Structure formats: structure tokens, C-alpha cells
Amino acid sequence: MQKLKAPAGMTDVSFGGQNYKVGDDGVVEVPDEATLTLFQFGFTVHTEPNADELKAQADAEAAAKAAAEAEAAKQAAATANTKAKK
């Protein structure tokens, strides 16, 4: 079996009379003999992220969340300050 990354919008794929569901992450596991056929339809080999890639992704998500929270707090403070001046 081979894990492939499906083109965007794909929910399932059929090969050899069998249906294979594409996961929420866009990955589907199909028989090895399906890979060459599915490559022609935009599927690519899925590679598992390594520990460094996972850490970088988690760090980026944490930084984005912190920035969004800081911006929300800034906007809330500005709104409160504007109301206090009235």
C-alpha cells in the first residue's frame, strides 16, 4: 500500500473496482499498482513530516496564535479607551 496526496477537492478515488476515501488531510492509501495511474490525475507521493518539520509547524502556529491574541487585545484596549473618553 502507498500513501498518496490527493489533488485539492478530492474526497475519494476508485481503482480496480475498490473505492478509497481521501482523509481530511488530503492523504489516501491505495495499492502500490494504483500509483502510476493516479500520478496522471495529479496525485503525488505523500511523505511523513519529520520531527523538525513538525516542530517548525507547531512554532509557526503558536506564533500566529500569539500575534492574533495580541492584536485582539490591542483592539479591545483601543475600543475601551475610546468609550472611556466619551
Residue frames as a rotation matrix with the C-alpha (Angstrom) as fourth column:
MET 1
0.587 0.810 0.000 0.00
0.810 -0.587 0.000 0.00
0.000 0.000 -1.000 0.00
GLN 2
-0.579 -0.743 0.335 1.16
0.766 -0.637 -0.089 3.52
0.279 0.204 0.938 -0.81
LYS 3
0.176 0.586 -0.791 0.12
0.702 -0.638 -0.317 6.84
-0.690 -0.499 -0.524 0.74
LEU 4
-0.478 -0.245 0.844 -0.60
0.819 -0.472 0.327 9.50
0.318 0.847 0.426 -1.85
LYS 5
-0.604 0.296 -0.740 -1.52
0.169 -0.860 -0.482 13.17
-0.779 -0.416 0.470 -1.53
ALA 6
-0.038 0.711 0.702 -4.71
0.962 0.216 -0.166 13.77
-0.270 0.669 -0.692 -3.49
PRO 7
-0.715 -0.094 0.692 -5.39
0.410 -0.859 0.306 16.90
0.566 0.503 0.653 -5.55
ALA 8
-0.928 0.370 -0.046 -7.41
-0.200 -0.599 -0.775 19.55
-0.314 -0.710 0.630 -3.70
GLY 9
-0.258 0.944 -0.207 -11.11
-0.960 -0.275 -0.058 18.81
-0.112 0.184 0.977 -3.54
MET 10
-0.314 0.102 -0.944 -10.84
-0.372 0.901 0.221 15.03
0.873 0.421 -0.245 -3.93
THR 11
0.121 0.430 0.895 -12.90
-0.993 0.048 0.110 13.07
0.004 -0.902 0.432 -1.42
ASP 12
0.360 -0.068 0.930 -12.33
-0.199 0.969 0.148 9.56
-0.911 -0.239 0.336 -2.71
VAL 13
-0.242 -0.476 -0.845 -10.70
-0.962 0.005 0.272 7.63
-0.125 0.879 -0.460 -5.51
SER 14
0.731 0.493 0.471 -11.63
-0.388 0.869 -0.307 4.39
-0.561 0.042 0.827 -7.27
PHE 15
-0.166 -0.782 -0.600 -9.09
-0.982 0.185 0.031 1.87
0.086 0.595 -0.799 -8.56
GLY 16
-0.865 -0.236 -0.442 -9.56
-0.287 0.957 0.051 -1.75
0.411 0.171 -0.895 -9.54
GLY 17
-0.102 0.940 -0.325 -13.21
0.180 0.339 0.923 -1.70
0.978 0.035 -0.204 -8.52
GLN 18
0.021 0.046 -0.999 -12.41
0.993 0.112 0.026 -0.50
0.113 -0.993 -0.043 -4.99
ASN 19
0.590 0.180 0.787 -13.11
0.132 -0.983 0.126 2.94
0.797 0.029 -0.604 -3.52
TYR 20
-0.203 -0.712 -0.672 -10.56
0.941 0.047 -0.334 4.58
0.269 -0.701 0.660 -1.23
LYS 21
0.816 0.573 -0.075 -11.53
0.560 -0.753 0.345 7.54
0.141 -0.323 -0.936 0.96
VAL 22
-0.169 -0.814 0.556 -9.31
0.400 -0.572 -0.716 10.60
0.901 0.101 0.422 0.97
GLY 23
-0.073 0.081 -0.994 -8.71
0.997 0.003 -0.073 11.76
-0.003 -0.997 -0.081 4.54
ASP 24
0.866 0.428 -0.259 -9.29
0.460 -0.885 0.076 15.28
-0.196 -0.185 -0.963 5.83
ASP 25
0.259 -0.872 -0.416 -5.54
-0.083 -0.450 0.889 15.81
-0.962 -0.195 -0.189 5.43
GLY 26
0.526 0.035 -0.850 -5.78
-0.813 -0.270 -0.515 15.01
-0.247 0.962 -0.114 1.71
VAL 27
-0.597 -0.801 -0.049 -3.98
-0.795 0.583 0.166 11.67
-0.104 0.139 -0.985 2.03
VAL 28
0.659 0.749 -0.061 -5.28
-0.748 0.645 -0.158 8.36
-0.079 0.150 0.986 0.67
GLU 29
-0.391 -0.753 0.529 -3.77
-0.618 0.641 0.456 4.89
-0.682 -0.148 -0.716 0.97
VAL 30
0.664 0.568 -0.487 -4.03
-0.728 0.340 -0.596 2.84
-0.173 0.749 0.639 -2.22
PRO 31
0.762 -0.401 0.509 -2.47
0.367 0.914 0.171 -0.36
-0.534 0.057 0.844 -3.59
ASP 32
-0.162 -0.942 -0.293 1.05
0.071 -0.307 0.949 0.05
-0.984 0.133 0.117 -5.00
GLU 33
-0.573 -0.079 0.816 -0.16
0.762 0.317 0.565 -0.77
-0.304 0.945 -0.121 -8.50
ALA 34
0.532 0.837 0.133 -2.50
0.839 -0.499 -0.217 2.26
-0.115 0.227 -0.967 -8.43
THR 35
0.182 -0.470 -0.864 0.25
0.393 -0.771 0.502 4.84
-0.901 -0.431 0.044 -8.02
LEU 36
-0.809 -0.562 0.169 1.34
0.371 -0.267 0.889 5.23
-0.455 0.783 0.425 -11.65
THR 37
-0.280 0.804 0.524 -2.25
0.850 -0.046 0.525 5.62
0.446 0.592 -0.671 -12.80
LEU 38
0.607 0.606 -0.514 -3.11
0.788 -0.542 0.292 8.11
-0.102 -0.582 -0.807 -10.07
PHE 39
-0.321 -0.785 -0.530 0.02
0.531 -0.613 0.585 10.20
-0.784 -0.094 0.613 -10.74
GLN 40
-0.762 0.059 0.645 -1.59
0.616 -0.243 0.749 11.01
0.201 0.968 0.149 -14.11
PHE 41
0.237 0.940 0.247 -4.51
0.656 -0.342 0.673 12.60
0.717 0.002 -0.697 -12.24
GLY 42
0.221 -0.227 0.948 -2.40
-0.310 -0.938 -0.153 14.87
0.925 -0.260 -0.278 -10.04
PHE 43
0.998 0.050 -0.044 -1.75
0.021 0.385 0.923 12.59
0.064 -0.921 0.383 -7.07
THR 44
0.198 -0.975 0.100 1.71
-0.592 -0.201 -0.780 12.81
0.781 0.095 -0.617 -5.53
VAL 45
-0.049 -0.310 -0.949 3.68
0.544 0.789 -0.286 10.68
0.838 -0.530 0.130 -3.09
HIS 46
0.784 0.338 0.520 2.89
-0.266 -0.574 0.774 11.61
0.561 -0.746 -0.360 0.49
THR 47
-0.253 -0.882 -0.396 5.85
0.321 0.310 -0.895 11.91
0.913 -0.354 0.205 2.80
GLU 48
0.629 0.418 -0.655 5.50
0.729 -0.025 0.684 11.98
0.269 -0.908 -0.321 6.55
PRO 49
0.606 -0.436 0.665 6.88
-0.355 -0.897 -0.264 15.18
0.712 -0.076 -0.698 8.08
ASN 50
-0.119 -0.710 -0.694 9.96
0.572 0.522 -0.633 14.71
0.811 -0.472 0.344 10.22
ALA 51
0.193 0.199 -0.961 10.31
0.978 -0.122 0.172 15.96
-0.083 -0.972 -0.219 13.80
ASP 52
-0.735 -0.528 -0.425 11.96
0.493 -0.847 0.200 19.23
-0.466 -0.063 0.883 12.74
GLU 53
-0.803 0.498 0.327 9.14
0.101 -0.427 0.899 20.00
0.587 0.755 0.292 10.29
LEU 54
0.139 0.883 -0.448 6.50
0.721 0.220 0.657 19.21
0.679 -0.414 -0.606 12.92
LYS 55
-0.076 -0.244 -0.967 8.23
0.906 -0.421 0.035 21.47
-0.416 -0.874 0.253 15.46
ALA 56
-0.955 -0.295 -0.028 8.56
0.247 -0.846 0.473 24.30
-0.163 0.445 0.881 12.93
GLN 57
-0.450 0.868 0.211 4.87
0.261 -0.098 0.960 23.98
0.854 0.487 -0.182 12.06
ALA 58
0.288 0.549 -0.784 3.87
0.907 0.106 0.408 23.98
0.307 -0.829 -0.468 15.74
ASP 59
-0.446 -0.543 -0.712 6.09
0.726 -0.685 0.067 27.00
-0.524 -0.487 0.699 16.41
ALA 60
-0.955 0.111 0.276 4.59
0.128 -0.682 0.720 28.88
0.268 0.723 0.637 13.46
GLU 61
-0.066 0.994 -0.084 1.05
0.473 0.105 0.875 28.08
0.879 0.018 -0.477 14.61
ALA 62
0.184 0.075 -0.980 1.86
0.977 -0.120 0.174 29.21
-0.104 -0.990 -0.096 18.17
ALA 63
-0.778 -0.528 -0.340 3.38
0.475 -0.849 0.230 32.45
-0.410 0.018 0.912 16.90
ALA 64
-0.737 0.575 0.356 0.36
0.133 -0.392 0.910 33.14
0.663 0.718 0.213 14.70
LYS 65
0.211 0.836 -0.506 -1.99
0.741 0.201 0.641 32.46
0.638 -0.510 -0.577 17.61
ALA 66
-0.119 -0.344 -0.931 0.01
0.899 -0.435 0.045 34.75
-0.421 -0.832 0.361 19.91
ALA 67
-0.966 -0.252 0.063 0.00
0.250 -0.835 0.491 37.51
-0.071 0.490 0.869 17.29
ALA 68
-0.375 0.907 0.192 -3.76
0.273 -0.090 0.958 37.19
0.886 0.412 -0.214 16.79
GLU 69
0.316 0.469 -0.825 -4.36
0.912 0.091 0.401 37.30
0.263 -0.879 -0.399 20.54
ALA 70
-0.502 -0.581 -0.641 -2.11
0.708 -0.701 0.081 40.36
-0.497 -0.414 0.763 20.90
GLU 71
-0.925 0.207 0.319 -3.96
0.110 -0.657 0.746 42.13
0.364 0.725 0.585 18.08
ALA 72
0.013 0.985 -0.175 -7.33
0.525 0.142 0.839 41.28
0.851 -0.102 -0.515 19.63
ALA 73
0.148 -0.029 -0.989 -6.18
0.972 -0.179 0.151 42.61
-0.181 -0.983 0.001 23.00
LYS 74
-0.843 -0.507 -0.178 -4.87
0.447 -0.845 0.294 45.78
-0.300 0.169 0.939 21.33
GLN 75
-0.658 0.667 0.350 -8.19
0.115 -0.371 0.922 46.34
0.744 0.647 0.167 19.57
ALA 76
0.252 0.758 -0.602 -10.15
0.779 0.210 0.591 45.68
0.574 -0.618 -0.537 22.77
ALA 77
-0.214 -0.415 -0.884 -8.00
0.867 -0.498 0.024 48.18
-0.451 -0.761 0.466 24.66
ALA 78
-0.979 -0.142 0.148 -8.47
0.200 -0.817 0.541 50.78
0.044 0.559 0.828 21.92
THR 79
-0.261 0.959 0.108 -12.22
0.316 -0.020 0.949 50.26
0.912 0.282 -0.298 21.98
ALA 80
0.301 0.326 -0.896 -12.32
0.939 0.061 0.337 50.54
0.165 -0.943 -0.288 25.76
ASN 81
-0.588 -0.613 -0.527 -10.18
0.671 -0.734 0.106 53.70
-0.452 -0.291 0.843 25.63
THR 82
-0.852 0.331 0.405 -12.48
0.137 -0.605 0.785 55.26
0.505 0.724 0.470 23.04
LYS 83
0.142 0.961 -0.237 -15.57
0.527 0.130 0.840 54.51
0.838 -0.244 -0.488 25.13
ALA 84
0.070 -0.182 -0.981 -13.90
0.983 -0.152 0.099 55.90
-0.167 -0.971 0.169 28.27
LYS 85
-0.883 -0.465 -0.070 -13.21
0.439 -0.868 0.231 59.23
-0.169 0.173 0.970 26.51
LYS 86
-0.501 0.761 0.413 -16.91
0.281 -0.308 0.909 59.69
0.819 0.571 -0.059 25.62
